[in-house]
Amino acid sequence: MDQSPIVSIVTPSYNSGRFLERTIESVLAQDYPHIEYIVMDGGSTDDTVSILERYRGRLVYFSAEDKGPADAVNQGFQRSTGAILAWLNADDEYTPGAVTTAVRHLTEHPQAGVVYGQAVWIDESGAEIGPYPTTSPYREGMFEQECGICQPAAFLRRGAFVDSGGFKLDQNSCWDYDLWIRIARKHRFLAVPETLARSRMHRGSITLGGRRKVFEQNIALLRREYGYVPVNWVYGYLTFLRDGRDQFFEPLQHSALTYVGSLAVGSYYNYRHLWRYWREWGSRLRRLAR
């Protein structure tokens, strides 16, 4: 009798018709035999529902107003039955064999609560842009600096998700980062070498389309959880406020004046850890000057 665990995958969607079908196909093309696929649509007004109707019987979908993607995935996980959970946003894709690879690593490493693989960035047409800067191997404390995990390349045990308390609905621009921080307090993360996902970067995404909010919520998260905001976050935020560049398709443009400003603003954020911040600021300054 096959004892392989069920993997429940949830896709939150809202007016994502132009990418949704490729996302769905990347799930349905997986070679793992025990996938439960749920799409939680937030009441889309584009062609999303008609696309989902074409796949009825191969996935389950619900279409109703929700409180955003974090709420949609929370609801989807509550409806699911799998021992292993994952969510795939409606503009991202799995690579072939991704689910089988994730299950194998979780089976071989029962102490791991989360496994995450490598990923690549793709553009609107699906062309590869470059590798996602994944932090590998996982190291304790890495979330104090940044979120080095490409979310669609991550799979987690249901117990780890439940222990974390699920997604917080007020963290709509950093809800994955917030979850990883809380899970890491009780469960181990395992980085694996295989490429598991393709993460689509486009100006309509939360990451790029709501850049200011992304900076502000991530900075607030770091202050709340660690009491410290690294220089790269402070400088990146001030640079964005200066020129509005998305710092992906429009690379960050360095400014000596803005970097000086990051000393003052970062000192305010990190008033309890001034020496630590000043040392980091000085170290980064020396690297920039080379």
N, C-alpha and C positions, 0 to 999 in steps of 0.2 A: 504493500500500500504506500502511495506517495505521501511522504510526510513534509513536503516542501511547504513553507509558510505562504499564506496569502499576502500579497503586496497591494495595499490600497493606495491608489494615486488619485489626487484631487486636482482639478484645474479650475481656478477661479477665472471668470470671464465677464467682461462687460464691453460691449461694442467692439469686440476683437475679431470680427469676421474675416478681416484680410489676412490674418496669420493663423487663425484657430485650426483650420483644416490640417495644416502641416504639423501643428502640435499634436492633434489627435492621431494622425497617421504615424507619428513617431512612437506613440504609446502602443497602438494596435499592432505595429510591426515588430514589437519585442518578441523574443523567442521564449520568454519565461511563461510557463503554462498557467500560473495562478495569479492573474492580475484582476483586481477589481477597480474599474475606472469610473470615476464620478466627475461630472462637470457641473460646477455651481455657477450658474449665470445670474448676474445681478439685475435681470430685467432688460436685456439689451433691446435697442430699437433698430439695429442694423440687421444683417442677414444671419446673425449668430444662431437663432433658433432654427431656421430652415436648414442650416448646416448640421446642427445637432440631430434634427429629425432624420437626416439621411443615415446617421449612424445608430439609430435606435436599435436596440438588441445587441449592440456591440459595446455600448456604454450606457450608463444611467445619467440622466441630467435633470436638473431642477432649475427653473427660471422664475425668480422672484426678487423683489428689491431686497438688498442687504445693506450692511454698514461698511462695505468696502471689502477688499480682497482678504484681509485677515479674518474678518467675520465669515466670509464665504468658505475659507479653508477650515476654520473651526467647525462650521456646520457640516462640511463634507466629511471630516474625520469622525464626527459624532455619528454620522449615518453609516460609516464604513465598518468593516469587520476584520481587516487585516492585522496581523501582528507586526508588520513592517509598513511604515507610512512614508509617503513622499508627496510633494506638490509640485506641479509643473505649470507655470504661468502660461497664459494663452498666446504668448509670442515666443516661447522657448521650445526646445526640442531635445529628446533623448537621442543618443547615438545608438546604433544597433548593438544589442546585447547588454545594454546598460543595466537593466534590472537583474538579469542573471548574474552579472558581475557583482553588483551590490549585495545580493542575497548570499552569494558564495563567501564574500568577505565577512558579512555579519555572522554566517554560520561558523566560519573558521575562527572567529574572534568573538566569542560569546560575552566577553567583558566590555565590548564596545557598544555604546548606546547610539552612536551616529557614525556612519561611514560617509566619506565624501571623496570624490574623484577630481580629476583634472577636467577642464572645460575650455571651449573656445568661444570667442565672440564672433557673431555673424551680423551682417547688415540686413537691411529690410528685404533684400532679394534672396537672402540665404547664403551669400558669399562670405567666406571666412575672412575675418579682419585680423585676428591674431589670438594668441593664447590668453586665457584669463590668468591673472597673477595669483594663483592658488598658493597658500602657505602649506608646504609639505616638506618634511613630516609635521604633523600636529605637535605643537609645543604648549605646555601649560602657560597661561598668561597671555597668549597671543591676541586674545580679543581686547586686551587693554590698549592695543595699538590700532587695530583695524579688523575688519571682517574679511579674513583671508579665505573664505569659502564661497564658491559659486553655488548659489542656492539650488538651482535645478540639478546639480551634480551630487546632492546630499540625500541620503535615505536614513531613516531613524526608526528605532523600535517604539512601539506604541507606549510602552512603559515610560520611556524617556520623555515623550511628549506629555503624557499625563502628569508625571512628576513635576514638570516645569510649570504647569498651570495653563498651558495652551498659549495662544496668541493674545496679546494685549491690543485692543481695538484702537487705542489712541496712538499706537506706534505705526501709523500707516505708511511711513517712508523708511522705516528701519525695522520692520516687524520680524524679519528673519534674523538680523543681528541681535536684536533683543532676546529672541528665543534661544539662540546659540549660547549667549551669556548665561542664561538661567539653566539651561541643560548642563553646561560645563561644570556647574557647581556640584552635580551629583553623578554625572555619567562621563565616560571616556569617549573621545573622538578618535577616529582612525582615518588617516589620509591614505588613499590607495592610488597607484600610479596610472590606472586606466582613464581614458577620456570618456566621461559618461554623459556629457550634455553640451548643447549648443545654445548659448545665451544671446538673444537678439538685442542689439543696441540700436535704438532709433529715438528720434526726438519726441515721440509721443509716449515714451515709457516713463514710469515714475522716476527712475534713476536720472534721466536727462531732462525730461519735461518739467519736473518739479525740483530743480537743482537746489534752490535756496532752502526749501523745506527739508530736503535730504540733509543738507549741512546742519541746519538748526536742530533737527530731531536727533541726529547722530551725536552732535556735541552735547545736547541735553542728556542723552543716554549715557555717554561716557562720564559726564559729571555726576550723574545720579549713581551709577553702578561702581565707579572706580574713584571718583573724586579727582580725576585728572584727565585733561584733554591734551593729547600730543600736539606737537608743533605742526605736523602736516595737516591736521584738521583745521587749526586756527588759521594758518597761512592760506590754505586752500579756500576757506570761507571768505576771508578778506579779499583775496584775489578775485573770487567770483563777484563779490559786491562791487569791486572796482570796475570790472570789464564785462561781466555777464557771460563769459565764455563757459561752455559746458565742460571743459577740461577733458574731453574725450575726442570728439570729432574736431573740436577747437582746443588744441593743447594749451595747458597753463602757460601764461607768459610771466616770467619772473620779473619782479620789481623790487629794487633795494628799499624803496620807501615803504612799500607794503610789508616787506619782511621786517623792517624796523617797527612798523605798527603792530605786527604779530607779537612782539615782545610785550608791549603794553596790554593788548587785549588778552593774550595768553596768561599774563601775570594776574589779571583780574579773574579769569576762569579758574586759575590754579593757585589762588592766594594761600592755600594750605600747603602747597608743595612748590614754593617759589624756587628753591635751590635746584630742585629736580628739573623744573621747566627751564630755568636759565641755563643749566648745563646742556640740556637737550638743544635749546635754541642756539647756543654757541657752537656746539658740535655740528649742527646742520649748517650754520653760517660758514664754517671752515670748509665743508664739503662744497657748498655753492660757490665759494671763492676760487676753487681749484680750476 
